[in-house]
Amino acid sequence: MELDVLRYANKISSAAHVAVMKAVRPGMKEYQCESVFLHHAYFHGGCRHVSYTCICGSGENGSILHYGHAGAPNDKAIRDGDMW
C-alpha cells in the first residue's frame, strides 16, 4: 500500500513538472510556474498538499536549492534563455 501511494505521488509530480515545462514562456514570473505545478497536482491528482515548497527558480536562481520560500520567493521574471 505505501509503495502504491509513493508511486502515485511520483506519477502526479512528474506530470506536473511536464505541465510546467509546456506552460513556461519568457515574461512569466516564477510563481506562475509554481501555480501551474500546484494546480496540476490538485486538479488532476487530487493532491491538496505537497510535501515540499516549490522551487521554481530560473536563470541564476535555478541552482539555489532552498529558493521559493517567504525569504526568497519565486518572484523573478523569466527571461528568454533562462530555461535550457
ZATOR-131225 format. One record per residue (C-alpha): residue in one letter; x, y, z; residue number from 1. Coordinates in Angstrom, 2 decimals, decimal comma, m for minus. Layout:
BEGIN
ATOM residuo    east   north      up num
ATOM       A       X       Y       Z NUM
...
//
This chain:
BEGIN
ATOM residuo    east   north      up num
ATOM       M    0,00    0,00    0,00   1
ATOM       E    2,72    2,51    0,94   2
ATOM       L    4,62    1,82   m2,28   3
ATOM       D    1,44    2,39   m4,27   4
ATOM       V    0,97    5,80   m2,64   5
ATOM       L    4,59    6,74   m3,33   6
ATOM       R    4,27    5,64   m6,96   7
ATOM       Y    1,08    7,67   m7,35   8
ATOM       A    2,66   10,78   m5,83   9
ATOM       N    5,65   10,36   m8,14  10
ATOM       K    3,40    9,96  m11,18  11
ATOM       I    1,40   13,11  m10,38  12
ATOM       S    4,52   15,13   m9,52  13
ATOM       S    6,22   14,07  m12,76  14
ATOM       A    3,15   15,01  m14,80  15
ATOM       A    3,01   18,38  m13,01  16
ATOM       H    6,65   19,05  m13,95  17
ATOM       V    5,80   18,28  m17,58  18
ATOM       A    2,83   20,68  m17,39  19
ATOM       V    5,17   23,44  m16,14  20
ATOM       M    7,64   22,74  m18,95  21
ATOM       K    4,83   23,05  m21,51  22
ATOM       A    3,47   26,27  m19,99  23
ATOM       V    6,62   28,28  m19,26  24
ATOM       R    7,25   31,28  m21,51  25
ATOM       P    9,56   34,30  m21,36  26
ATOM       G    7,92   37,10  m19,38  27
ATOM       M    6,16   34,79  m16,92  28
ATOM       K    7,00   35,04  m13,24  29
ATOM       E    8,45   32,05  m11,44  30
ATOM       Y    5,43   31,97   m9,13  31
ATOM       Q    3,23   31,40  m12,19  32
ATOM       C    5,19   28,20  m12,87  33
ATOM       E    4,69   27,24   m9,22  34
ATOM       S    0,96   27,85   m9,70  35
ATOM       V    0,86   25,55  m12,75  36
ATOM       F    2,57   22,81  m10,72  37
ATOM       L    0,23   23,15   m7,74  38
ATOM       H   m2,86   23,37   m9,95  39
ATOM       H   m1,92   20,22  m11,84  40
ATOM       A   m1,19   18,30   m8,64  41
ATOM       Y   m4,55   19,28   m7,12  42
ATOM       F   m6,81   19,37  m10,21  43
ATOM       H   m5,53   16,23  m11,93  44
ATOM       G   m4,16   14,29   m8,99  45
ATOM       G   m6,39   15,27   m6,10  46
ATOM       C   m3,30   16,24   m4,11  47
ATOM       R   m4,42   19,08   m1,84  48
ATOM       H   m0,99   19,44   m0,29  49
ATOM       V    2,57   18,99   m1,47  50
ATOM       S    5,46   17,57    0,51  51
ATOM       Y    7,82   20,46   m0,15  52
ATOM       T    7,88   24,13   m1,08  53
ATOM       C    8,05   24,50   m4,84  54
ATOM       I   11,42   25,63   m6,15  55
ATOM       C   10,70   27,38   m9,43  56
ATOM       G   13,98   29,17   m9,91  57
ATOM       S   15,07   30,35  m13,33  58
ATOM       G   18,36   31,75  m14,55  59
ATOM       E   20,75   32,27  m11,63  60
ATOM       N   18,05   31,15   m9,18  61
ATOM       G   17,91   27,70  m10,78  62
ATOM       S   20,86   26,49   m8,72  63
ATOM       I   19,56   27,59   m5,31  64
ATOM       L   18,12   24,52   m3,59  65
ATOM       H   16,24   26,40   m0,87  66
ATOM       Y   14,70   29,03   m3,12  67
ATOM       G   10,94   29,59   m3,13  68
ATOM       H   10,11   30,41    0,49  69
ATOM       A    8,97   33,70    2,02  70
ATOM       G   12,54   34,97    2,34  71
ATOM       A   13,36   34,10   m1,28  72
ATOM       P   10,04   33,89   m3,15  73
ATOM       N    9,57   32,61   m6,69  74
ATOM       D    9,15   36,18   m7,96  75
ATOM       K   11,72   36,70  m10,72  76
ATOM       A   10,54   37,36  m14,27  77
ATOM       I   11,67   34,56  m16,57  78
ATOM       R   13,75   35,85  m19,47  79
ATOM       D   14,34   34,21  m22,82  80
ATOM       G   17,25   31,80  m22,37  81
ATOM       D   16,72   31,32  m18,61  82
ATOM       M   15,29   27,84  m19,09  83
ATOM       W   17,50   25,48  m21,10  84
//
